[in-house]
Structure formats: structure tokens, C-alpha cells
Amino acid sequence: MQYKHKTVMISLLLLLLKLQSLLQLTVSSSSFQGAPPIAKPDCQDQCGEVRIPYPFGIGASCCHNESYEVICNASFHPPKLFLHRFNLEVMDINWSGRYGGYYTDKETTEQILVVGNIHHNICNSRKGDVAKTPFNRNIDLRGSPYRFSGWYNVFVVEGCGANVVLKNGYGDIITGCTSICTNDTSKKNMTNCNGVGCCQATLLSSPTDGYIEKSTTAGLDYYKIDSYYESLSNTPICNVTAGLLDIRSLTKFSGKLSSLETFPTVLEWGIASPKSSHNIVCDGGYSSCQCNFPYEGNPYIPNGCRLIRECQKCNHDCASNQTHGNVKHYYCEKHHHQMFNLGSILGFSISTGSVILLLVCYWLYRMIKRIKEVKQKAEFFRRNGGLLLQQQISSREGIVGKGRIFGFCELEKATNNFSKDRILGQGGQGTVFKGMLVDGRIVAIKISKKVDKIQLEQFINEMVILSVVDHRNVVKLLGCCLETEVPYLVYEFIPNGTLQQLIHDPSEDFHVTWIMRLQIASESACAVAYLHSSCSAPIYHRDIKTSNILLDDKYRAKVSDFGTSRAITIEQTHVTTCVQGTYGYLDPEYFQSNQFSEKSDVYSFGVVLAELITGKKAIFPNKYGGWTSLAAEFLFHMENSRLSDILDTHIYEEAKEEEFIAVANLARQCLNLNGKQRPPMKEVAVVLEQIRSPYASKPRQAECLESECVVMEYDCPFSTDSSLLENSSNTSFYTEALPLLASS
């Protein structure tokens, strides 16, 4: 919750800062316009990392003519731009308005393209036999608005022993060079192009060898590379490569030209001057144009030149001063009217006041919301019996002294704001989350799904029952949270899931042995017998099933889910309620009479025993497409001496015959339709302990019944009085010899 509030606060502050800037700009200059566009309306102005200014454009409707049409190839990552007419990759486009009028360096305002040119391999080797064969390659840009730049490009020859020259369209030699090689040239890592293995030649010429004006250099619309191979070194292989290379990339690509698919070459471009305007200035009829100061933008688009933002607030002349590098700052040269100052002050005051007002409103909203949350938590705490429970916990003799009351924020932090990935399971009564407390303990937190009186009563009932029960085979209640609409119950975390999962959804690498089944059955019976017989006020669980028997890290049983449990007085033999429970485990007598007794729990436990020895679910599909009750099916096989037909196959391999027959007899007596003929749970526990005793490391006693239990009754707590079986030998159903297996 705190994280959400911080996020909302930061978002609000950012919104207010934007609002402040907008208000100030609105007051100071109502005529403000955004950054000028560089492409025609509704046309794409970027492909990958290359911006696309008009006259260039993707598609015939977005470019000036076919010479300026470009294609954005999205099959590359990032996408690449190509000149459609020449199929050359466009690496960069520079135009005069690219930097918005803030730069004064001539280079940044020139109209040039950097394209990916291909190198020209002068000759090929023929098994060491080098033929002196003339070679020529040419690239023709005639009839297009592009020229190879003589200023930015340099002629580069890489390899050994070829005389290579560059000619123009008239056949005149523009430049040329020859590179020589020594025996160890190929072993060197070249970082320059000084004639050994690589030579370079400029395209510029001056008859007086004097200073060359950049504006006087002409580009090439056509060039041809001619060569005549001569072995000027001891290298017998012809491996000469030549091309025009961007001089700014010379150091980077020296010695690597032949290994590149493309390398950067600079083209100059121009366009016929647009219609005259006082906002545009051009160098010539077919050259470059730019927006006239104090305007910026793309001069080739109608209304593409817009007033520089800093100059929009000037009523008179706008001036500039150069600061660092080529960056200029603009300001109004004179007439700084009082109205302008007042407008700025007014805009700043309004925006600042709005920010403060909104911050105060948000603070008040948070304060009121916090007060409401505190009052609501206090009301929930009082309604959920928190004051009485707190009194019992703080009391020295309090019967719930082992539990504690958790705060909602503590549980929220423990479960990562009740994240979905922390859900352990969902049932009829609620959802269980896994959490970690600040002290490092792993816990399970149960939250009710519904908010109604019945669910609230069940949660409070489970809290009361578990807070007074202390048995090693009953899941421990560590505490509760009462600051919510329904109580949150905090249990010890049981890591190995439920008995239902262990039996019916076993993992491939884990097998439930007969000894484990006996141990789980014995410990579960001990826990239920403890509830029935060792508390001064007996507790009926009322929902015993395999999904309510949890397994800890050593696969010891832990009985859980006491939402529907009831504590009764000693004089009571049953409790009359509406029928509650899980179909397949319900006592038929309880279902007919609405009277739940301890023998109803015995019936449910009999179904659990049947599941343990058969491996079938309490309700399972039959071969006719319907559903069959395990209790009915089990009793049918027992009565017809066909136990082997329903018994789990693993039992035959691991258990002694007299052991699983004894457990089957015990389950049959628990499932007796006449509740009075069912054994009490304390006898069931003793029998299972006796069956299990041969596998124990030392003689075992039915000590599970010796723990004390006191049920919380605020007016008059019960005393403790319990004992073991009056006559532990009264277990004739254990040794009873019945023909349970089908005869062969």
C-alpha cells in the first residue's frame, strides 16, 4: 500500500510540474508553436536511426520526385533506409535545418548523404598466375540530384602492386595512387593508409598548391576506376581493392576495406529552389536552401520555416549570442516591456499556486483516508472479538496465551501484498497464502472468501478451537489478524501438502510406503482421539478427510481446518446442526437426523482408512459413467470376501497379510451404518498403534491421548480429565479372523 501511495505521489508531482511549465508558457507567449516538421504531413519521418526530411520520403506521395524516394527495409534490426533508384543504403541525411538554427558551423548546414558504397575488387588470383589485365568499374549518378563529394571523400586503394586511377565522365584522370607491399605487410595491423599496403589520394586539386575554398570544390556525378596490374612486389596474388571512402572514416577502415560489405561514402544533394519567401534563403537555382534568421525548420515544405521559439516572445528584433562551441542562445534585443515581465511573473505565480493547492488537497485526501482506515480497523478489531482475545493473551493464565495478534500491514508485507504467486490453495472456506514474517518464520495465512455471518462464525470458531488445542498432530495456530472485515488466521507452514495429494497425485520419484500409510493413519487417529477424549469439553471435527490432513517435512500428519468443528459439554452426546461436510465422508446417520456425534467423525475417518489401503478417492467414477462411493464399494468387497479386488497393488508387495486385513477390518467397523456399533476414536488409535508397533524403533505407547486440552469458555472454563483406554485389550476387531480375501 505504501508503495502505491509513493507511486501516486511521484506521478502527481510530475503532472504538476508539466502543468506549471504549460501555464507559464501559455501566459508568456500565446503564439508558441511546437518543433517544426521535417516531412510532409502524414508521412513517416524516421527509419531506424535515420531521420527523413522532405524532399526525401517513403512512397511517391511523400517525396519530391523518384530521385528522392527512399525505402525503409524493416527486415533489418534496426530497420535500414535505401535510395530506391540506386539501391544504396542511406546511413545519414543532413540538411540545413537539421539542428534547428542553433548551430553555425558550415559543415552542419550542408546538404549531404552518407551512403553505404560497395568496394571494387580490381582483380582475382589464378593459382599464382597473375595476368596483366586492365580493369575498370564505374558508378553513374548523372541525371540525378546527387554528386560524389570531392571535399569529404578520399580515393583509397588497398592491396599490392596495381596502378589505380579515378576518371571522370570525360575520361580525364582525377586522381590515382599505387600501393606497394613487402613480405611482412600482411602480418602488420595497419592503422593508416600511407602507401604500404594501402594508399590514398585526394580528389581536390589546386594549380598553385594554395588554399582551396570548400565552396569551389565540385562533386562528381560519374566516376570510373581504371587499373593496370603490375607486380611491384614479391606478392604473387592480385588482391587490390579500391573505392571512394568518407575521409572521416579513413582511420577506422584502413586495412579493412576488402573485408567490408559496404563502407561510408558522402554524396552531396540539392533541389530546385522553392518559391521565394522572406523566410527562405538559397545559394543557387539547384543547390541548398535554408530558413532565414530568425526562422528554423525545413525550407522545402510549405510553411516549414517557423519562428525560433525564443524569438516568439519578442515584439521587436531577435538577437543571438554564441556560447560554448556552435550553440547559440537567442534573446530579444531590446524593448523588454513591463507587460512581458508581468506576464512571466503572473504565469509563474498561477502555476506555483496551483501546484501548492493540489499538493495540499492531496495531503488532506491522504490524511482523511488514513483516519478512515484507522477507524475501520478499530471497528473490525472490536467486532471480531479483539478486545476479549487481547485480554486473554495478556492474562498470565489466559487460555490462548500462546497466540498473538498480528497487524494487517505485517501480514501484507509477509505475503508481498497478498500476491497471487503466494497462494497455497483455495477451498470452500477461504484462500491460504504463504508468507514470511520479519523473524524469518514461514507461515500460512488463511483468508475467508466470503463476507457473511456464517463464514465469520466459522473463522472465529476455528480461531477459538485451535488457540486452545496443543497436540503435535494438530496444526498450530500462531495467531490472527482482527483488523480486517473477517479474521485472518496465521498457522505454522506445513510444507508437504495434503494426504489427498500424496495418495492420489503422487510424484513419479516418490512412493508412499505401507509404513508411511500406517504412520499417517496412526497419527491422524491420535489427533482426532485427543479432540474427542482428552479435552474436558470434547471437540467434534465434523470435516475429517484426506485434504484436511497435512504432512510436514518428515511426513508426519497434521489435522487441520476446524472451521465447522464444535466443542460440547460432557453431558452432550451429539450436536444438532444443519448438515455440513464433504460428500463421500458424511455419516449417513448424520445426513438423515442432522445429529452429529463423535461416531460421525469415526465414520469419516473410516473413509480415510479406506483411501489409504485402496488408493481410490472417496467418490470415484465407475465403468458405467456414473460415480461410486468408496465407502459403499469397500463394504461390498469386504462382505463378499473380495478385498483383493479393491486393495492397492503396492500393499500386497510391502505389507503382511494380517496387517492390511486388520486395517481393513478396522475401516469396516468405522464405516458401520449403525453409529453405536462403531468403535470410539481412542480405540481406533490404539489398534493402529499396535499394528504399527513392529515397525517402530522402540515400543510405542498410545501417548497421543495423554495431552491436556481446555476449551475456552469465558464464564466457566472446564477442567482437565482424561485417561487412556480403560481396557486396552478390548480390541477384538483387530484380531478377528474374517475371510476378506477372495479364495483362489
C-alpha positions, 0 to 999 in steps of 0.5 A: 500500500505504501508503495502505491501511495509513493507511486501516486505521489511521484506521478502527481508531482510530475503532472504538476510540474508539466502543468506549471511549465504549460501555464507559464508558457501559455501566459508568456507567449500565446503564439508558441508553436511546437518543433517544426516538421521535417516531412510532409504531413502524414508521412513517416519521418524516421527509419531506424536511426535515420531521420527523413526530411522532405524532399526525401520520403517513403512512397511517391506521395511523400517525396519530391520526385523518384530521385528522392524516394527512399525505402525503409527495409524493416527486415533489418534490426534496426530497420535500414533506409535505401535510395530506391533508384540506386539501391544504396543504403542511406546511413545519414541525411543532413540538411540545413535545418537539421539542428534547428538554427542553433548551430553555425558551423558550415559543415552542419548546414550542408546538404549531404548523404552518407551512403553505404558504397560497395568496394571494387575488387580490381582483380582475382588470383589464378593459382599464382598466375597473375595476368596483366589485365586492365580493369575498370568499374564505374558508378553513374549518378548523372541525371540525378540530384546527387554528386560524389563529394570531392571535399569529404571523400578520399580515393583509397586503394588497398592491396599490392602492386596495381596502378589505380586511377579515378576518371571522370565522365570525360575520361580525364584522370582525377586522381590515382595512387599505387600501393606497394607491399613487402613480405611482412605487410600482411602480418602488420595491423595497419592503422593508416593508409600511407602507401604500404599496403594501402594508399590514398589520394585526394580528389581536390586539386589546386594549380598553385598548391594554395588554399582551396575554398570548400565552396569551389570544390565540385562533386562528381556525378560519374566516376570510373576506376581504371587499373593496370596490374603490375607486380611491384612486389614479391606478392604473387596474388592480385588482391587490390581493392579500391573505392571512394571512402568518407575521409572521416572514416579513413582511420577506422577502415584502413586495412579493412576495406576488402573485408567490408560489405559496404563502407561510408561514402558522402554524396552531396544533394540539392533541389530546385529552389522553392518559391521565394519567401522572406523566410527562405534563403538559397545559394543557387537555382539547384543547390541548398536552401535554408530558413532565414534568421530568425526562422528554423525548420525545413525550407522545402515544405510549405510553411516549414520555416517557423519562428525560433521559439525564443524569438516568439516572445519578442515584439521587436528584433531577435538577437543571438549570442554564441556560447560554448562551441556552435550553440547559440542562445537567442534573446530579444534585443531590446524593448523588454516591456513591463507587460512581458515581465508581468506576464512571466511573473503572473504565469509563474505565480498561477502555476506555483499556486496551483501546484501548492493547492493540489499538493495540499488537497492531496495531503488532506485526501491522504490524511482523511483516508488514513483516519478512515482506515484507522477507524475501520480497523478499530471497528473490525478489531472490536467486532471480531472479538479483539478486545476479549482475545487481547485480554486473554493473551495478556492474562498470565493464565489466559487460555490462548496465551500462546497466540498473538495478534498480528497487524494487517500491514505485517501480514501484507508485507509477509505475503508481498501484498497478498500476491497471487504467486503466494497462494497455497490453495483455495477451498470452500472456506477461504484462500491460504497464502504463504508468507514470511514474517520479519523473524524469518518464520514461514507461515500460512495465512488463511483468508475467508472468501466470503463476507457473511455471518456464517463464514465469520462464525466459522473463522472465529470458531476455528480461531477459538478451537485451535488457540486452545488445542496443543497436540503435535498432530494438530496444526498450530495456530500462531495467531490472527489478524482482527483488523480486517472485515473477517479474521485472518488466521496465521498457522505454522507452514506445513510444507508437504501438502495434503494426504489427498495429494500424496495418495492420489497425485503422487510424484513419479520419484516418490512412493508412499510406503505401507509404513508411511500409510500406517504412520499417517493413519496412526497419527491422524487417529491420535489427533482426532482421539485427543479432540474427542477424549482428552479435552474436558469439553470434547471437540467434534471435527465434523470435516475429517478427510484426506485434504484436511490432513497435512504432512510436514517435512518428515511426513508426519500428519497434521489435522487441520481446518476446524472451521465447522468443528464444535466443542460440547459439554460432557453431558452432550452426546451429539450436536444438532446442526444443519448438515455440513461436510464433504460428500463421500465422508458424511455419516449417513446417520448424520445426513438423515437426523442432522445429529452429529456425534463423535461416531460421525467423525469415526465414520469419516475417518473410516473413509480415510482408512479406506483411501489409504489401503485402496488408493481410490478417492472417496467418490470415484467414477465407475465403468458405467459413467456414473460415480461410486462411493468408496465407502459403499464399494469397500463394504461390498468387497469386504462382505463378499470376501473380495478385498483383493479386488479393491486393495492397492497393488503396492500393499500386497508387495510391502505389507503382511497379510494380517496387517492390511486385513486388520486395517481393513477390518478396522475401516469396516467397523468405522464405516458401520451404518449403525453409529453405536456399533462403531468403535470410539476414536481412542480405540481406533488409535490404539489398534493402529498403534499396535499394528504399527508397533513392529515397525517402530524403533522402540515400543510405542505407547498410545501417548497421543491421548495423554495431552491436556486440552481446555476449551475456552469458555469465558464464564466457566472454563472446564477442567482437565480429565482424561485417561487412556483406554480403560481396557486396552485389550478390548480390541477384538476387531483387530484380531478377528479372523474374517475371510476378506480375501477372495479364495483362489 
